[in-house]
Amino acid sequence: MKQPLILFLTTLCLACGCDKGEPCVFCTDPPVPRRLQLTLLNTAPNTKGSDALQALESQISQCVLYVFSRGGHLVNCYQSSDGRFDFFLTDETYDFVAVANKASLPLFGIGKNDIYRTETTLAENGEGGFVMVGRLDNHLIEADEKITVEMQRLAAKVSYEIHTAFSGPLAGASFQVDDIYLTNVVGGNNLALTDSLPTAQALWYNRMDREVCADMPLALLQGGPVFYAYPNASPDSHDKTQWGSRCTRFVVKATLAGRTTYYPVTLTHVQANHHYHVDLTIANYGVDHPEDLPQDYNGFQARLHVVPWTSGTSLQGNF
């Protein structure tokens, strides 16, 4: 029974012209799977000189890699605990989307927009687990290869230095820093960061001043050597009578000669994966409330340095 079957297939292939090099649906070689070794690379990779904090800020732990076909269909998704993937794909053009340090991600039956619409909160971030997103579009697979996808944190980092330069009657006055924190911090967004202009009804932390609310990530916003915030491009407001969306601020609360005073520094347009370093020099009283607009800058001067958030930056809170 086997011999007639073999002869039949051979005859059929000859009839369709395979011996002349012409295509034939009956003898087309199956697609060759290519081996892909893909690594998620944070923009702040650990280097020999990195300190412990920078290593934690760069860490990639739980992550999901989505692979989409040229037509936008989900081919597969892969999970990893260290940002390294090893899998096979056939020759084609693909889009890759990776998300790291984010729990409860959709896995099956989704499109790219479903991923980007996934909500994230600032509370999901922390040392050793900052939410990151990376993408590589229109990548053609033709051979085995190693691929790198660059990851970007959704949060921004804020560090500071505080100096004093009192003179005249205040030269010998007592001065004490009571608190340091961020105000008007956006607490939620989606993975695409499409809500850079959050409404007043969106999730905010420390609205106009220091406050405590449910599920508030205190360690990211106050009392530490560095702080973290989600992007905020809101136009500014100094209205203390009614809450409304506004710029994020770095605030120093202090007691100078027995009087409570504030030194707010406005962070205009906070961007994802950027490092904001505040160099603050205090020479006099500040203002009476973090939302007060200083009439002049005789009381304090602030220099704001903004750079991409990379591991080479070692500036931290210092006073």
TORDOZA-482454 format. One record per residue (C-alpha): x, y, z. Coordinates in steps of 0.05 Angstrom, whole numbers, padded with zeros to 5 digits, always signed. Each point is the difference from the previous one (the first is absolute). Last residue first. Layout:
<nodes>
XYZ...
</nodes>
This chain:
<nodes>
+00440+01375+01065+00005-00051-00056-00052-00037-00040+00033-00038-00056+00044+00014-00060+00034-00062-00028-00021+00007-00073+00037-00051-00043-00058-00049+00009-00043+00040-00047-00064+00041+00008+00003+00049-00058+00022+00068+00026-00034+00060+00034+00040+00045+00046-00039+00051+00040+00035+00057+00035-00036+00029+00059+00009+00066+00036-00029+00017+00067-00025+00058+00042+00022+00055-00048-00039-00034-00056-00057+00049-00005-00075+00000+00008+00000-00075+00011-00064-00032-00025-00036-00033+00058-00021-00071-00014+00049-00030+00051-00028+00047+00054+00030+00057+00042+00058+00016-00047+00076-00002+00007+00039+00034+00055+00072+00017-00016+00064-00027-00032-00018-00070-00023+00038-00031-00059-00035-00056-00037+00032-00046-00052-00059-00041-00026+00016-00060-00044-00054-00024-00047+00014-00068-00032-00040-00020-00061-00033-00068-00015-00068+00031-00011-00007+00075-00005-00019+00051+00053-00024+00063-00036+00020+00057+00046+00030-00023+00066-00016+00059+00046+00046+00011+00059-00034+00013+00067+00038+00028+00061-00046+00002+00059+00002+00036+00067-00016-00015+00073+00027+00053+00048+00045-00013+00060+00061+00034-00029-00009-00040-00064-00041-00064+00003-00002-00039-00064-00045-00032-00053+00036-00016-00065-00046-00011-00059+00012-00030-00070-00060+00018-00042-00044-00033-00053-00037+00047-00045-00075+00009+00002-00068-00035-00002-00053+00034+00042-00016+00004+00074-00038+00060+00025+00019+00055+00048+00076-00007-00007+00002+00024-00073+00072-00001-00022-00011-00029-00069+00046-00030-00052-00014-00031-00067+00001-00076+00004+00058-00038-00032+00006-00053+00055+00036-00066-00007-00001-00047+00059+00041+00016+00062+00060-00027+00039+00039+00027+00059+00072-00005+00024+00035+00004+00068-00065-00015+00035-00052+00036+00042-00054+00007-00051-00029-00024-00066+00026-00069-00018+00001-00029+00072-00071+00026+00011-00030-00042-00056-00073+00019+00015-00047-00059+00002-00051+00040+00040+00015+00073+00013+00051+00041+00038+00014+00073-00014+00058+00047-00012-00020+00062-00037-00035+00025-00064-00026-00070-00015+00048-00049+00031-00018-00057-00048-00043+00003-00062-00046-00051-00034-00043+00035-00053-00057+00046+00019+00041+00063-00011+00013-00024-00071+00066-00031-00022+00038+00034-00057+00053-00054-00014-00058-00050-00008+00027-00037-00061+00055-00032+00041-00002-00063-00045+00001-00046+00061-00059+00037+00030-00001+00054+00052-00005+00006+00076+00026+00038+00060+00017+00068-00027+00038+00038+00054-00025+00068+00022+00051+00004+00056+00068-00031+00010+00034-00005+00068+00052+00025+00049-00016+00009+00074+00023+00036+00062+00065+00032-00024+00028+00040+00059+00029+00069+00005+00020+00039+00062+00022+00071-00013+00073+00019+00002+00005+00032-00068-00073+00020+00000+00011+00073+00019+00051+00009-00055+00017-00063-00039-00029-00070-00013+00029-00042-00057-00030-00069+00009+00008-00060-00047-00049-00054-00020+00015-00053-00053-00055-00039-00035-00026-00061-00037-00062-00010-00042-00011-00062-00043-00053-00007-00055-00047-00059-00008-00021-00038-00063+00068-00033-00005+00025-00012-00071+00025-00067-00027+00045-00011-00060-00014-00065-00037+00062-00040-00019-00001-00055-00052+00047-00059-00011-00006-00035-00066-00018-00063-00038-00016+00020-00071-00050+00038-00043-00043+00036+00053-00021+00070-00020-00013+00050+00056-00058+00047-00015-00005+00028+00070+00042-00009+00063-00034+00020+00065+00017+00012+00073-00040+00013+00063+00023+00005+00072-00034-00002+00068+00052+00011+00055+00014-00062+00041+00063-00005+00041-00012+00065+00036-00073+00016-00008-00056+00006-00051-00070-00030+00004-00020+00058+00045+00010+00048-00058-00060-00032-00033-00009-00038-00065-00059-00009-00046+00003-00045-00062-00018+00042-00061+00068-00014-00032-00011-00074+00005-00070+00002-00029+00026+00045-00055+00051-00052-00020-00054-00052-00010-00028-00053+00046-00024-00073-00002+00050-00024+00052+00044+00029+00055-00029+00060+00035+00046+00026+00054-00015-00009+00073+00066+00024+00029+00049+00050-00030+00075-00005+00012+00015-00003-00075-00041+00010-00063+00026-00019-00069-00030+00013-00069+00030-00032-00062-00026+00013-00071+00015-00053-00053+00021-00007-00072+00004-00071-00025+00046-00061-00002-00023-00050+00052+00006+00011+00074+00034-00039+00056+00012+00015+00074+00051+00021+00052-00017+00059+00045+00040+00040+00051-00031+00055+00043+00014-00034+00067-00065-00034+00022-00026-00015-00069-00068-00008-00034-00014-00011-00073-00057+00023-00045-00019-00028-00067-00020+00018-00071-00047+00057+00020-00030+00028-00064+00020+00069-00024+00003-00017-00074+00076+00001+00001-00002-00052+00054+00002+00016+00074+00047-00027+00054-00014+00019+00073+00055-00006+00053-00020-00003+00073+00043+00019+00060+00013-00019+00072+00068+00027+00022+00037+00057-00033+00045+00039+00048+00023+00069-00020-00025+00037+00062+00028-00055+00044+00069+00007-00031-00003+00075+00007-00016-00006+00074+00057-00049+00012+00053+00042-00033+00021-00006-00072+00075+00006-00013+00007-00068-00034-00061+00014-00042-00073-00021+00006-00039+00020-00061-00038+00066+00004-00038+00002-00066-00026-00069+00017+00016-00056-00048-00050-00055-00012+00035-00059-00033-00025-00041-00058+00031-00065-00024-00036-00019-00064+00008-00068-00033-00028-00002-00070-00053-00051-00019+00005-00020-00074-00066+00005-00036-00020-00068-00031+00031-00016-00068-00050+00001-00057-00011-00069-00028-00075-00006-00013-00013+00074-00011+00049+00001-00057+00044+00057-00023+00040-00008-00065+00071-00025+00001-00008-00043-00063-00004-00065+00039-00057+00029+00041-00044+00006-00062-00070-00015+00025-00001-00067-00035+00065-00023+00031-00029+00012+00069-00062-00040-00016+00040-00058-00027+00042-00003+00063-00061+00002+00044-00033-00057-00037+00063-00043+00000+00006+00007+00075-00073-00020+00011+00007-00059-00047+00060-00026+00041-00032+00005+00069-00058-00048-00012
</nodes>
